[in-house]
Amino acid sequence: MSKLLEQTIARVRDLPQDEQNSAAGALMEYLDGLRDLQISDEQLAEVRRRRKADDGKYLSIAEARARLLHRGQ
């Protein structure tokens, strides 16, 4: 497990149960969306390049989906 995911889970554990459930639901929605996500080889290469760069900037799920859907047009 990545350090960022471990830190995130630790923060979620400190939340009240209803907020933990909301966070879990958001993560499940994200994971379910990955199954439906199809990207080109070029987009995959860009994702890999950016993961290596790891500039510490992250997008929300909604922002990532919007960008991916926009590129597919």
N, CA, C, O and CB atoms as a CASP TS submission, in Angstrom:
PFRMAT TS
TARGET T0000
AUTHOR 0000-0000-0000
METHOD Language model
MODEL 1
PARENT N/A
ATOM      1  N   MET     1       0.846  -1.170   0.000  1.00  0.00           N
ATOM      2  CA  MET     1       0.000   0.000   0.000  1.00  0.00           C
ATOM      3  C   MET     1       0.894   1.236   0.000  1.00  0.00           C
ATOM      4  O   MET     1       1.922   1.278   0.675  1.00  0.00           O
ATOM      5  CB  MET     1      -0.964  -0.004   1.220  1.00  0.00           C
ATOM      6  N   SER     2       0.484   2.235  -0.766  1.00  0.00           N
ATOM      7  CA  SER     2       1.301   3.446  -0.840  1.00  0.00           C
ATOM      8  C   SER     2       1.204   4.249   0.457  1.00  0.00           C
ATOM      9  O   SER     2       0.247   4.124   1.221  1.00  0.00           O
ATOM     10  CB  SER     2       0.867   4.312  -2.033  1.00  0.00           C
ATOM     11  N   LYS     3       2.208   5.061   0.674  1.00  0.00           N
ATOM     12  CA  LYS     3       2.238   5.889   1.884  1.00  0.00           C
ATOM     13  C   LYS     3       1.063   6.872   1.885  1.00  0.00           C
ATOM     14  O   LYS     3       0.455   7.113   2.927  1.00  0.00           O
ATOM     15  CB  LYS     3       3.583   6.657   1.986  1.00  0.00           C
ATOM     16  N   LEU     4       0.748   7.433   0.722  1.00  0.00           N
ATOM     17  CA  LEU     4      -0.363   8.372   0.638  1.00  0.00           C
ATOM     18  C   LEU     4      -1.683   7.689   0.995  1.00  0.00           C
ATOM     19  O   LEU     4      -2.496   8.259   1.723  1.00  0.00           O
ATOM     20  CB  LEU     4      -0.442   8.978  -0.767  1.00  0.00           C
ATOM     21  N   LEU     5      -1.901   6.479   0.490  1.00  0.00           N
ATOM     22  CA  LEU     5      -3.130   5.762   0.813  1.00  0.00           C
ATOM     23  C   LEU     5      -3.187   5.426   2.300  1.00  0.00           C
ATOM     24  O   LEU     5      -4.250   5.537   2.911  1.00  0.00           O
ATOM     25  CB  LEU     5      -3.238   4.483  -0.023  1.00  0.00           C
ATOM     26  N   GLU     6      -2.081   5.024   2.884  1.00  0.00           N
ATOM     27  CA  GLU     6      -2.040   4.741   4.320  1.00  0.00           C
ATOM     28  C   GLU     6      -2.386   5.987   5.138  1.00  0.00           C
ATOM     29  O   GLU     6      -3.137   5.905   6.110  1.00  0.00           O
ATOM     30  CB  GLU     6      -0.653   4.215   4.722  1.00  0.00           C
ATOM     31  N   GLN     7      -1.836   7.145   4.741  1.00  0.00           N
ATOM     32  CA  GLN     7      -2.122   8.395   5.444  1.00  0.00           C
ATOM     33  C   GLN     7      -3.594   8.767   5.300  1.00  0.00           C
ATOM     34  O   GLN     7      -4.222   9.237   6.249  1.00  0.00           O
ATOM     35  CB  GLN     7      -1.232   9.531   4.910  1.00  0.00           C
ATOM     36  N   THR     8      -4.130   8.553   4.116  1.00  0.00           N
ATOM     37  CA  THR     8      -5.535   8.876   3.875  1.00  0.00           C
ATOM     38  C   THR     8      -6.448   7.994   4.710  1.00  0.00           C
ATOM     39  O   THR     8      -7.398   8.488   5.318  1.00  0.00           O
ATOM     40  CB  THR     8      -5.874   8.724   2.391  1.00  0.00           C
ATOM     41  N   ILE     9      -6.176   6.711   4.749  1.00  0.00           N
ATOM     42  CA  ILE     9      -6.989   5.789   5.549  1.00  0.00           C
ATOM     43  C   ILE     9      -6.903   6.153   7.026  1.00  0.00           C
ATOM     44  O   ILE     9      -7.904   6.081   7.738  1.00  0.00           O
ATOM     45  CB  ILE     9      -6.535   4.329   5.331  1.00  0.00           C
ATOM     46  N   ALA    10      -5.734   6.538   7.487  1.00  0.00           N
ATOM     47  CA  ALA    10      -5.585   6.952   8.883  1.00  0.00           C
ATOM     48  C   ALA    10      -6.458   8.166   9.172  1.00  0.00           C
ATOM     49  O   ALA    10      -7.072   8.244  10.236  1.00  0.00           O
ATOM     50  CB  ALA    10      -4.111   7.266   9.203  1.00  0.00           C
ATOM     51  N   ARG    11      -6.521   9.114   8.241  1.00  0.00           N
ATOM     52  CA  ARG    11      -7.371  10.290   8.432  1.00  0.00           C
ATOM     53  C   ARG    11      -8.840   9.910   8.422  1.00  0.00           C
ATOM     54  O   ARG    11      -9.626  10.451   9.199  1.00  0.00           O
ATOM     55  CB  ARG    11      -7.094  11.331   7.351  1.00  0.00           C
ATOM     56  N   VAL    12      -9.215   8.992   7.557  1.00  0.00           N
ATOM     57  CA  VAL    12     -10.614   8.562   7.482  1.00  0.00           C
ATOM     58  C   VAL    12     -11.021   7.866   8.772  1.00  0.00           C
ATOM     59  O   VAL    12     -12.152   8.028   9.231  1.00  0.00           O
ATOM     60  CB  VAL    12     -10.836   7.625   6.277  1.00  0.00           C
ATOM     61  N   ARG    13     -10.125   7.101   9.358  1.00  0.00           N
ATOM     62  CA  ARG    13     -10.427   6.408  10.622  1.00  0.00           C
ATOM     63  C   ARG    13     -10.781   7.374  11.743  1.00  0.00           C
ATOM     64  O   ARG    13     -11.515   7.015  12.664  1.00  0.00           O
ATOM     65  CB  ARG    13      -9.242   5.555  11.047  1.00  0.00           C
ATOM     66  N   ASP    14     -10.268   8.594  11.673  1.00  0.00           N
ATOM     67  CA  ASP    14     -10.536   9.592  12.705  1.00  0.00           C
ATOM     68  C   ASP    14     -11.883  10.290  12.519  1.00  0.00           C
ATOM     69  O   ASP    14     -12.315  11.037  13.397  1.00  0.00           O
ATOM     70  CB  ASP    14      -9.431  10.621  12.716  1.00  0.00           C
ATOM     71  N   LEU    15     -12.541  10.061  11.404  1.00  0.00           N
ATOM     72  CA  LEU    15     -13.827  10.695  11.119  1.00  0.00           C
ATOM     73  C   LEU    15     -14.967   9.968  11.825  1.00  0.00           C
ATOM     74  O   LEU    15     -14.833   8.797  12.179  1.00  0.00           O
ATOM     75  CB  LEU    15     -14.080  10.731   9.609  1.00  0.00           C
ATOM     76  N   PRO    16     -16.094  10.665  12.030  1.00  0.00           N
ATOM     77  CA  PRO    16     -17.278   9.970  12.531  1.00  0.00           C
ATOM     78  C   PRO    16     -17.728   8.901  11.528  1.00  0.00           C
ATOM     79  O   PRO    16     -17.393   8.978  10.345  1.00  0.00           O
ATOM     80  CB  PRO    16     -18.426  10.977  12.802  1.00  0.00           C
ATOM     81  N   GLN    17     -18.478   7.916  11.997  1.00  0.00           N
ATOM     82  CA  GLN    17     -18.842   6.770  11.160  1.00  0.00           C
ATOM     83  C   GLN    17     -19.571   7.174   9.882  1.00  0.00           C
ATOM     84  O   GLN    17     -19.299   6.611   8.822  1.00  0.00           O
ATOM     85  CB  GLN    17     -19.704   5.816  11.947  1.00  0.00           C
ATOM     86  N   ASP    18     -20.485   8.131   9.956  1.00  0.00           N
ATOM     87  CA  ASP    18     -21.218   8.512   8.740  1.00  0.00           C
ATOM     88  C   ASP    18     -20.286   9.132   7.703  1.00  0.00           C
ATOM     89  O   ASP    18     -20.478   8.934   6.504  1.00  0.00           O
ATOM     90  CB  ASP    18     -22.348   9.496   9.082  1.00  0.00           C
ATOM     91  N   GLU    19     -19.285   9.876   8.150  1.00  0.00           N
ATOM     92  CA  GLU    19     -18.318  10.456   7.221  1.00  0.00           C
ATOM     93  C   GLU    19     -17.368   9.382   6.689  1.00  0.00           C
ATOM     94  O   GLU    19     -16.942   9.451   5.536  1.00  0.00           O
ATOM     95  CB  GLU    19     -17.521  11.580   7.908  1.00  0.00           C
ATOM     96  N   GLN    20     -17.033   8.392   7.520  1.00  0.00           N
ATOM     97  CA  GLN    20     -16.244   7.259   7.036  1.00  0.00           C
ATOM     98  C   GLN    20     -16.992   6.551   5.907  1.00  0.00           C
ATOM     99  O   GLN    20     -16.404   6.185   4.890  1.00  0.00           O
ATOM    100  CB  GLN    20     -15.936   6.269   8.190  1.00  0.00           C
ATOM    101  N   ASN    21     -18.302   6.365   6.105  1.00  0.00           N
ATOM    102  CA  ASN    21     -19.108   5.719   5.072  1.00  0.00           C
ATOM    103  C   ASN    21     -19.141   6.539   3.793  1.00  0.00           C
ATOM    104  O   ASN    21     -19.102   5.980   2.697  1.00  0.00           O
ATOM    105  CB  ASN    21     -20.523   5.490   5.575  1.00  0.00           C
ATOM    106  N   SER    22     -19.211   7.851   3.923  1.00  0.00           N
ATOM    107  CA  SER    22     -19.184   8.717   2.742  1.00  0.00           C
ATOM    108  C   SER    22     -17.857   8.595   2.001  1.00  0.00           C
ATOM    109  O   SER    22     -17.822   8.504   0.774  1.00  0.00           O
ATOM    110  CB  SER    22     -19.429  10.177   3.144  1.00  0.00           C
ATOM    111  N   ALA    23     -16.769   8.595   2.764  1.00  0.00           N
ATOM    112  CA  ALA    23     -15.439   8.460   2.150  1.00  0.00           C
ATOM    113  C   ALA    23     -15.296   7.101   1.476  1.00  0.00           C
ATOM    114  O   ALA    23     -14.753   7.000   0.375  1.00  0.00           O
ATOM    115  CB  ALA    23     -14.327   8.647   3.207  1.00  0.00           C
ATOM    116  N   ALA    24     -15.784   6.061   2.141  1.00  0.00           N
ATOM    117  CA  ALA    24     -15.725   4.716   1.554  1.00  0.00           C
ATOM    118  C   ALA    24     -16.559   4.656   0.278  1.00  0.00           C
ATOM    119  O   ALA    24     -16.149   4.042  -0.707  1.00  0.00           O
ATOM    120  CB  ALA    24     -16.220   3.656   2.566  1.00  0.00           C
ATOM    121  N   GLY    25     -17.722   5.290   0.295  1.00  0.00           N
ATOM    122  CA  GLY    25     -18.567   5.324  -0.900  1.00  0.00           C
ATOM    123  C   GLY    25     -17.892   6.034  -2.054  1.00  0.00           C
ATOM    124  O   GLY    25     -17.986   5.594  -3.200  1.00  0.00           O
ATOM    125  N   ALA    26     -17.207   7.138  -1.756  1.00  0.00           N
ATOM    126  CA  ALA    26     -16.494   7.869  -2.806  1.00  0.00           C
ATOM    127  C   ALA    26     -15.369   7.026  -3.392  1.00  0.00           C
ATOM    128  O   ALA    26     -15.157   7.024  -4.604  1.00  0.00           O
ATOM    129  CB  ALA    26     -15.931   9.185  -2.255  1.00  0.00           C
ATOM    130  N   LEU    27     -14.653   6.313  -2.535  1.00  0.00           N
ATOM    131  CA  LEU    27     -13.578   5.447  -3.014  1.00  0.00           C
ATOM    132  C   LEU    27     -14.136   4.303  -3.857  1.00  0.00           C
ATOM    133  O   LEU    27     -13.571   3.960  -4.896  1.00  0.00           O
ATOM    134  CB  LEU    27     -12.772   4.890  -1.833  1.00  0.00           C
ATOM    135  N   MET    28     -15.241   3.715  -3.411  1.00  0.00           N
ATOM    136  CA  MET    28     -15.860   2.628  -4.180  1.00  0.00           C
ATOM    137  C   MET    28     -16.351   3.134  -5.539  1.00  0.00           C
ATOM    138  O   MET    28     -16.213   2.447  -6.552  1.00  0.00           O
ATOM    139  CB  MET    28     -17.035   2.007  -3.388  1.00  0.00           C
ATOM    140  N   GLU    29     -16.921   4.337  -5.551  1.00  0.00           N
ATOM    141  CA  GLU    29     -17.365   4.931  -6.813  1.00  0.00           C
ATOM    142  C   GLU    29     -16.183   5.116  -7.762  1.00  0.00           C
ATOM    143  O   GLU    29     -16.281   4.841  -8.958  1.00  0.00           O
ATOM    144  CB  GLU    29     -18.063   6.284  -6.559  1.00  0.00           C
ATOM    145  N   TYR    30     -15.075   5.581  -7.213  1.00  0.00           N
ATOM    146  CA  TYR    30     -13.861   5.752  -8.009  1.00  0.00           C
ATOM    147  C   TYR    30     -13.399   4.410  -8.578  1.00  0.00           C
ATOM    148  O   TYR    30     -13.101   4.306  -9.768  1.00  0.00           O
ATOM    149  CB  TYR    30     -12.743   6.386  -7.158  1.00  0.00           C
ATOM    150  N   LEU    31     -13.342   3.396  -7.735  1.00  0.00           N
ATOM    151  CA  LEU    31     -12.883   2.079  -8.180  1.00  0.00           C
ATOM    152  C   LEU    31     -13.831   1.477  -9.215  1.00  0.00           C
ATOM    153  O   LEU    31     -13.384   0.864 -10.185  1.00  0.00           O
ATOM    154  CB  LEU    31     -12.747   1.135  -6.984  1.00  0.00           C
ATOM    155  N   ASP    32     -15.141   1.649  -9.012  1.00  0.00           N
ATOM    156  CA  ASP    32     -16.109   1.162  -9.992  1.00  0.00           C
ATOM    157  C   ASP    32     -15.935   1.882 -11.321  1.00  0.00           C
ATOM    158  O   ASP    32     -16.079   1.280 -12.385  1.00  0.00           O
ATOM    159  CB  ASP    32     -17.542   1.345  -9.472  1.00  0.00           C
ATOM    160  N   GLY    33     -15.624   3.171 -11.257  1.00  0.00           N
ATOM    161  CA  GLY    33     -15.409   3.951 -12.475  1.00  0.00           C
ATOM    162  C   GLY    33     -14.189   3.501 -13.248  1.00  0.00           C
ATOM    163  O   GLY    33     -14.146   3.627 -14.472  1.00  0.00           O
ATOM    164  N   LEU    34     -13.187   2.973 -12.544  1.00  0.00           N
ATOM    165  CA  LEU    34     -11.987   2.500 -13.234  1.00  0.00           C
ATOM    166  C   LEU    34     -12.308   1.349 -14.177  1.00  0.00           C
ATOM    167  O   LEU    34     -11.681   1.209 -15.227  1.00  0.00           O
ATOM    168  CB  LEU    34     -10.927   2.065 -12.223  1.00  0.00           C
ATOM    169  N   ARG    35     -13.284   0.524 -13.806  1.00  0.00           N
ATOM    170  CA  ARG    35     -13.665  -0.596 -14.665  1.00  0.00           C
ATOM    171  C   ARG    35     -14.216  -0.118 -15.990  1.00  0.00           C
ATOM    172  O   ARG    35     -14.034  -0.768 -17.019  1.00  0.00           O
ATOM    173  CB  ARG    35     -14.688  -1.473 -13.972  1.00  0.00           C
ATOM    174  N   ASP    36     -14.891   1.024 -15.965  1.00  0.00           N
ATOM    175  CA  ASP    36     -15.522   1.553 -17.170  1.00  0.00           C
ATOM    176  C   ASP    36     -14.600   2.479 -17.951  1.00  0.00           C
ATOM    177  O   ASP    36     -14.917   2.884 -19.069  1.00  0.00           O
ATOM    178  CB  ASP    36     -16.788   2.287 -16.808  1.00  0.00           C
ATOM    179  N   LEU    37     -13.475   2.808 -17.368  1.00  0.00           N
ATOM    180  CA  LEU    37     -12.564   3.773 -17.959  1.00  0.00           C
ATOM    181  C   LEU    37     -11.710   3.123 -19.036  1.00  0.00           C
ATOM    182  O   LEU    37     -11.018   2.136 -18.786  1.00  0.00           O
ATOM    183  CB  LEU    37     -11.679   4.396 -16.887  1.00  0.00           C
ATOM    184  N   GLN    38     -11.766   3.683 -20.220  1.00  0.00           N
ATOM    185  CA  GLN    38     -10.919   3.205 -21.297  1.00  0.00           C
ATOM    186  C   GLN    38     -10.122   4.389 -21.821  1.00  0.00           C
ATOM    187  O   GLN    38     -10.686   5.409 -22.219  1.00  0.00           O
ATOM    188  CB  GLN    38     -11.758   2.534 -22.432  1.00  0.00           C
ATOM    189  N   ILE    39      -8.817   4.239 -21.815  1.00  0.00           N
ATOM    190  CA  ILE    39      -7.962   5.310 -22.298  1.00  0.00           C
ATOM    191  C   ILE    39      -7.046   4.770 -23.382  1.00  0.00           C
ATOM    192  O   ILE    39      -6.798   3.568 -23.471  1.00  0.00           O
ATOM    193  CB  ILE    39      -7.144   5.928 -21.146  1.00  0.00           C
ATOM    194  N   SER    40      -6.556   5.677 -24.193  1.00  0.00           N
ATOM    195  CA  SER    40      -5.668   5.295 -25.289  1.00  0.00           C
ATOM    196  C   SER    40      -4.275   4.976 -24.747  1.00  0.00           C
ATOM    197  O   SER    40      -3.951   5.296 -23.603  1.00  0.00           O
ATOM    198  CB  SER    40      -5.593   6.421 -26.350  1.00  0.00           C
ATOM    199  N   ASP    41      -3.469   4.347 -25.578  1.00  0.00           N
ATOM    200  CA  ASP    41      -2.076   4.066 -25.196  1.00  0.00           C
ATOM    201  C   ASP    41      -1.330   5.360 -24.901  1.00  0.00           C
ATOM    202  O   ASP    41      -0.494   5.417 -23.999  1.00  0.00           O
ATOM    203  CB  ASP    41      -1.352   3.281 -26.311  1.00  0.00           C
ATOM    204  N   GLU    42      -1.644   6.401 -25.674  1.00  0.00           N
ATOM    205  CA  GLU    42      -0.999   7.700 -25.466  1.00  0.00           C
ATOM    206  C   GLU    42      -1.383   8.277 -24.101  1.00  0.00           C
ATOM    207  O   GLU    42      -0.531   8.811 -23.390  1.00  0.00           O
ATOM    208  CB  GLU    42      -1.388   8.685 -26.594  1.00  0.00           C
ATOM    209  N   GLN    43      -2.669   8.171 -23.733  1.00  0.00           N
ATOM    210  CA  GLN    43      -3.112   8.660 -22.430  1.00  0.00           C
ATOM    211  C   GLN    43      -2.486   7.850 -21.300  1.00  0.00           C
ATOM    212  O   GLN    43      -2.092   8.411 -20.277  1.00  0.00           O
ATOM    213  CB  GLN    43      -4.639   8.609 -22.331  1.00  0.00           C
ATOM    214  N   LEU    44      -2.395   6.550 -21.478  1.00  0.00           N
ATOM    215  CA  LEU    44      -1.764   5.707 -20.464  1.00  0.00           C
ATOM    216  C   LEU    44      -0.306   6.097 -20.272  1.00  0.00           C
ATOM    217  O   LEU    44       0.177   6.165 -19.142  1.00  0.00           O
ATOM    218  CB  LEU    44      -1.869   4.227 -20.851  1.00  0.00           C
ATOM    219  N   ALA    45       0.391   6.351 -21.364  1.00  0.00           N
ATOM    220  CA  ALA    45       1.788   6.770 -21.271  1.00  0.00           C
ATOM    221  C   ALA    45       1.904   8.086 -20.508  1.00  0.00           C
ATOM    222  O   ALA    45       2.831   8.269 -19.719  1.00  0.00           O
ATOM    223  CB  ALA    45       2.405   6.911 -22.673  1.00  0.00           C
ATOM    224  N   GLU    46       0.957   9.011 -20.743  1.00  0.00           N
ATOM    225  CA  GLU    46       0.968  10.292 -20.030  1.00  0.00           C
ATOM    226  C   GLU    46       0.701  10.101 -18.538  1.00  0.00           C
ATOM    227  O   GLU    46       1.337  10.752 -17.708  1.00  0.00           O
ATOM    228  CB  GLU    46      -0.075  11.245 -20.629  1.00  0.00           C
ATOM    229  N   VAL    47      -0.219   9.227 -18.196  1.00  0.00           N
ATOM    230  CA  VAL    47      -0.484   8.928 -16.782  1.00  0.00           C
ATOM    231  C   VAL    47       0.773   8.392 -16.120  1.00  0.00           C
ATOM    232  O   VAL    47       1.141   8.824 -15.027  1.00  0.00           O
ATOM    233  CB  VAL    47      -1.641   7.910 -16.639  1.00  0.00           C
ATOM    234  N   ARG    48       1.426   7.457 -16.778  1.00  0.00           N
ATOM    235  CA  ARG    48       2.656   6.875 -16.214  1.00  0.00           C
ATOM    236  C   ARG    48       3.746   7.929 -16.063  1.00  0.00           C
ATOM    237  O   ARG    48       4.467   7.939 -15.065  1.00  0.00           O
ATOM    238  CB  ARG    48       3.163   5.725 -17.100  1.00  0.00           C
ATOM    239  N   ARG    49       3.869   8.820 -17.052  1.00  0.00           N
ATOM    240  CA  ARG    49       4.872   9.880 -16.984  1.00  0.00           C
ATOM    241  C   ARG    49       4.590  10.789 -15.790  1.00  0.00           C
ATOM    242  O   ARG    49       5.502  11.150 -15.046  1.00  0.00           O
ATOM    243  CB  ARG    49       4.892  10.699 -18.295  1.00  0.00           C
ATOM    244  N   ARG    50       3.335  11.152 -15.616  1.00  0.00           N
ATOM    245  CA  ARG    50       2.972  12.053 -14.519  1.00  0.00           C
ATOM    246  C   ARG    50       3.134  11.386 -13.159  1.00  0.00           C
ATOM    247  O   ARG    50       3.509  12.044 -12.188  1.00  0.00           O
ATOM    248  CB  ARG    50       1.539  12.534 -14.686  1.00  0.00           C
ATOM    249  N   ARG    51       2.857  10.090 -13.081  1.00  0.00           N
ATOM    250  CA  ARG    51       3.042   9.384 -11.807  1.00  0.00           C
ATOM    251  C   ARG    51       4.509   9.364 -11.420  1.00  0.00           C
ATOM    252  O   ARG    51       4.846   9.470 -10.241  1.00  0.00           O
ATOM    253  CB  ARG    51       2.498   7.945 -11.894  1.00  0.00           C
ATOM    254  N   LYS    52       5.382   9.228 -12.408  1.00  0.00           N
ATOM    255  CA  LYS    52       6.817   9.250 -12.114  1.00  0.00           C
ATOM    256  C   LYS    52       7.250  10.633 -11.644  1.00  0.00           C
ATOM    257  O   LYS    52       8.085  10.750 -10.747  1.00  0.00           O
ATOM    258  CB  LYS    52       7.630   8.834 -13.352  1.00  0.00           C
ATOM    259  N   ALA    53       6.689  11.680 -12.240  1.00  0.00           N
ATOM    260  CA  ALA    53       7.050  13.053 -11.886  1.00  0.00           C
ATOM    261  C   ALA    53       6.583  13.371 -10.469  1.00  0.00           C
ATOM    262  O   ALA    53       7.290  14.050  -9.725  1.00  0.00           O
ATOM    263  CB  ALA    53       6.439  14.055 -12.891  1.00  0.00           C
ATOM    264  N   ASP    54       5.393  12.886 -10.085  1.00  0.00           N
ATOM    265  CA  ASP    54       4.806  13.075  -8.748  1.00  0.00           C
ATOM    266  C   ASP    54       5.108  14.452  -8.177  1.00  0.00           C
ATOM    267  O   ASP    54       5.875  14.598  -7.225  1.00  0.00           O
ATOM    268  CB  ASP    54       5.320  12.007  -7.793  1.00  0.00           C
ATOM    269  N   ASP    55       4.481  15.463  -8.786  1.00  0.00           N
ATOM    270  CA  ASP    55       4.691  16.834  -8.332  1.00  0.00           C
ATOM    271  C   ASP    55       3.842  17.198  -7.119  1.00  0.00           C
ATOM    272  O   ASP    55       3.855  18.344  -6.668  1.00  0.00           O
ATOM    273  CB  ASP    55       4.396  17.789  -9.453  1.00  0.00           C
ATOM    274  N   GLY    56       3.103  16.220  -6.590  1.00  0.00           N
ATOM    275  CA  GLY    56       2.306  16.458  -5.402  1.00  0.00           C
ATOM    276  C   GLY    56       0.957  17.089  -5.668  1.00  0.00           C
ATOM    277  O   GLY    56       0.211  17.368  -4.729  1.00  0.00           O
ATOM    278  N   LYS    57       0.621  17.322  -6.951  1.00  0.00           N
ATOM    279  CA  LYS    57      -0.667  17.900  -7.298  1.00  0.00           C
ATOM    280  C   LYS    57      -1.639  16.781  -7.621  1.00  0.00           C
ATOM    281  O   LYS    57      -1.326  15.887  -8.407  1.00  0.00           O
ATOM    282  CB  LYS    57      -0.537  18.878  -8.487  1.00  0.00           C
ATOM    283  N   TYR    58      -2.810  16.828  -7.023  1.00  0.00           N
ATOM    284  CA  TYR    58      -3.812  15.794  -7.231  1.00  0.00           C
ATOM    285  C   TYR    58      -5.132  16.426  -7.623  1.00  0.00           C
ATOM    286  O   TYR    58      -5.441  17.552  -7.233  1.00  0.00           O
ATOM    287  CB  TYR    58      -3.980  14.934  -5.974  1.00  0.00           C
ATOM    288  N   LEU    59      -5.906  15.684  -8.400  1.00  0.00           N
ATOM    289  CA  LEU    59      -7.224  16.131  -8.818  1.00  0.00           C
ATOM    290  C   LEU    59      -8.288  15.381  -8.039  1.00  0.00           C
ATOM    291  O   LEU    59      -8.068  14.268  -7.562  1.00  0.00           O
ATOM    292  CB  LEU    59      -7.417  15.934 -10.330  1.00  0.00           C
ATOM    293  N   SER    60      -9.435  16.010  -7.924  1.00  0.00           N
ATOM    294  CA  SER    60     -10.571  15.288  -7.353  1.00  0.00           C
ATOM    295  C   SER    60     -11.034  14.267  -8.394  1.00  0.00           C
ATOM    296  O   SER    60     -10.646  14.344  -9.559  1.00  0.00           O
ATOM    297  CB  SER    60     -11.744  16.272  -6.946  1.00  0.00           C
ATOM    298  N   ILE    61     -11.846  13.333  -7.977  1.00  0.00           N
ATOM    299  CA  ILE    61     -12.384  12.339  -8.897  1.00  0.00           C
ATOM    300  C   ILE    61     -13.166  13.030 -10.006  1.00  0.00           C
ATOM    301  O   ILE    61     -13.029  12.677 -11.177  1.00  0.00           O
ATOM    302  CB  ILE    61     -13.279  11.328  -8.151  1.00  0.00           C
ATOM    303  N   ALA    62     -13.973  14.002  -9.647  1.00  0.00           N
ATOM    304  CA  ALA    62     -14.782  14.717 -10.636  1.00  0.00           C
ATOM    305  C   ALA    62     -13.900  15.438 -11.653  1.00  0.00           C
ATOM    306  O   ALA    62     -14.191  15.415 -12.849  1.00  0.00           O
ATOM    307  CB  ALA    62     -15.710  15.722  -9.941  1.00  0.00           C
ATOM    308  N   GLU    63     -12.827  16.076 -11.190  1.00  0.00           N
ATOM    309  CA  GLU    63     -11.918  16.772 -12.101  1.00  0.00           C
ATOM    310  C   GLU    63     -11.219  15.792 -13.038  1.00  0.00           C
ATOM    311  O   GLU    63     -11.068  16.065 -14.229  1.00  0.00           O
ATOM    312  CB  GLU    63     -10.880  17.572 -11.308  1.00  0.00           C
ATOM    313  N   ALA    64     -10.795  14.651 -12.500  1.00  0.00           N
ATOM    314  CA  ALA    64     -10.119  13.650 -13.331  1.00  0.00           C
ATOM    315  C   ALA    64     -11.065  13.106 -14.398  1.00  0.00           C
ATOM    316  O   ALA    64     -10.689  12.997 -15.565  1.00  0.00           O
ATOM    317  CB  ALA    64      -9.583  12.497 -12.459  1.00  0.00           C
ATOM    318  N   ARG    65     -12.286  12.767 -14.002  1.00  0.00           N
ATOM    319  CA  ARG    65     -13.266  12.265 -14.976  1.00  0.00           C
ATOM    320  C   ARG    65     -13.549  13.296 -16.056  1.00  0.00           C
ATOM    321  O   ARG    65     -13.601  12.961 -17.239  1.00  0.00           O
ATOM    322  CB  ARG    65     -14.571  11.879 -14.274  1.00  0.00           C
ATOM    323  N   ALA    66     -13.730  14.541 -15.657  1.00  0.00           N
ATOM    324  CA  ALA    66     -14.015  15.593 -16.624  1.00  0.00           C
ATOM    325  C   ALA    66     -12.876  15.741 -17.627  1.00  0.00           C
ATOM    326  O   ALA    66     -13.115  15.902 -18.824  1.00  0.00           O
ATOM    327  CB  ALA    66     -14.261  16.919 -15.908  1.00  0.00           C
ATOM    328  N   ARG    67     -11.654  15.688 -17.146  1.00  0.00           N
ATOM    329  CA  ARG    67     -10.508  15.811 -18.055  1.00  0.00           C
ATOM    330  C   ARG    67     -10.413  14.615 -18.988  1.00  0.00           C
ATOM    331  O   ARG    67     -10.143  14.778 -20.178  1.00  0.00           O
ATOM    332  CB  ARG    67      -9.208  15.953 -17.261  1.00  0.00           C
ATOM    333  N   LEU    68     -10.632  13.419 -18.463  1.00  0.00           N
ATOM    334  CA  LEU    68     -10.555  12.230 -19.303  1.00  0.00           C
ATOM    335  C   LEU    68     -11.663  12.214 -20.343  1.00  0.00           C
ATOM    336  O   LEU    68     -11.428  11.842 -21.492  1.00  0.00           O
ATOM    337  CB  LEU    68     -10.624  10.975 -18.449  1.00  0.00           C
ATOM    338  N   LEU    69     -12.858  12.609 -19.955  1.00  0.00           N
ATOM    339  CA  LEU    69     -13.976  12.640 -20.899  1.00  0.00           C
ATOM    340  C   LEU    69     -13.749  13.704 -21.963  1.00  0.00           C
ATOM    341  O   LEU    69     -14.085  13.498 -23.130  1.00  0.00           O
ATOM    342  CB  LEU    69     -15.300  12.901 -20.162  1.00  0.00           C
ATOM    343  N   HIS    70     -13.185  14.834 -21.571  1.00  0.00           N
ATOM    344  CA  HIS    70     -12.905  15.919 -22.504  1.00  0.00           C
ATOM    345  C   HIS    70     -11.867  15.493 -23.545  1.00  0.00           C
ATOM    346  O   HIS    70     -12.008  15.834 -24.719  1.00  0.00           O
ATOM    347  CB  HIS    70     -12.417  17.162 -21.745  1.00  0.00           C
ATOM    348  N   ARG    71     -10.838  14.760 -23.145  1.00  0.00           N
ATOM    349  CA  ARG    71      -9.789  14.310 -24.073  1.00  0.00           C
ATOM    350  C   ARG    71     -10.304  13.280 -25.069  1.00  0.00           C
ATOM    351  O   ARG    71      -9.779  13.165 -26.176  1.00  0.00           O
ATOM    352  CB  ARG    71      -8.619  13.723 -23.298  1.00  0.00           C
ATOM    353  N   GLY    72     -11.328  12.534 -24.677  1.00  0.00           N
ATOM    354  CA  GLY    72     -11.864  11.506 -25.556  1.00  0.00           C
ATOM    355  C   GLY    72     -12.713  12.058 -26.690  1.00  0.00           C
ATOM    356  O   GLY    72     -13.111  11.317 -27.590  1.00  0.00           O
ATOM    357  N   GLN    73     -12.992  13.358 -26.650  1.00  0.00           N
ATOM    358  CA  GLN    73     -13.862  13.957 -27.676  1.00  0.00           C
ATOM    359  C   GLN    73     -13.083  14.441 -28.857  1.00  0.00           C
ATOM    360  O   GLN    73     -13.664  14.968 -29.806  1.00  0.00           O
ATOM    361  CB  GLN    73     -14.655  15.099 -27.103  1.00  0.00           C
TER
END
